[in-house]
Amino acid sequence: MVFIMVLGLWQGALIAQCDSMVIDNYMRHFDFTLPNHLKKGASLVFVLHGSGGNGKQLLMNTQPFVAKVANENVILVYPTGYKNYWNECRKVASSLANQLDINEQRFFNGMIHYFKSKHNINPKKVFAVGTSGGGHMCYKLAMTMPESFKAITAIIANLPDTNNLDCADAKKPLAVMIVNGTADKTNPYEGGYMGSPTFTMGHVRSTSRSLSYWSTLAGYTGMPKKTMLPDSSPDGKTIEQYTFKNKGKPEVTLLKVIGGGHDYPKDIDVHVEAWAFFKRCLK
């Protein structure tokens, strides 16, 4: 059964819906918004919450992004992790989703099929953007089912270190954007341990190693192009952009938030930036 709610946005009311499906005897839920004028061949963007969050909450917290793309031919999908956590690639993660080895690939394949059959999306225009644990889930999608995704954006998330990686990595190049803060104490920019006395996620690679993993897979060598994004917020933080982009190869980009913590930078809307990146990948 599909449930419908109306979101009050700056550009009028937008219809948001929610639905569910059973995957391996587990009920999985997802919220989504349809564009104002849905056409055949729409893009599909999964927007993934962090550990302990949920899709509905993230949908309500990203209304500026939803409003921004309301007149573009894109469906936004906000799925919820099992018990609010994802079974991503961190081997020692203490979440129940990881302990039960929840089949996330089947869930995402199920949602892609759902929107293809019900709304005729273009399966070659499927993307994912995620924050923290959701960013790790994006890495898993890129590693384990790259044939189903055009590009991903991982926000405040580094790849698990090699001894903390339990995904069957396809090792196929994909367009990837990473957004990380240099002062992040939860997802250490230079890599290291993630966790607390009661919860563990294990060790992650540094941001430079995470970027290098994807750029090397895409066939890039040398140094990326560096540019500065406009400094529009008086918070003392700036954003450096490092981009590998050559014709015939997927773009690999890092947004380095100087002084940024485990949160969203104020100079940009990270989800709007991710959508701009995804659209570049379609050209």
Secondary structure, 3 states (H helix, E strand, C coil): CCEEEEEEECCEEEEEEEEEEEECCEEEEEEEECCCCCCCCCEEEEEECCCCCCHHHHHHHCHHHHHHCCCCCEEEEEECCECCECCCCECCCCCHHHHCCCCHHHHHHHHHHHHHHHHCCCCCCEEEEEECHHHHHHHHHHHHCHHHCCEEEEECCCCECHHHECCCCCCCCCEEEEEEECCCCCCCCCCEEEEECCEEEEEECCHHHHHHHHHHHCCCCCCCEEEECCCCCCCCCEEEEEEECCCCCCCEEEEEEECCCCCCCCCCCHHHHHHHHHHHHCC
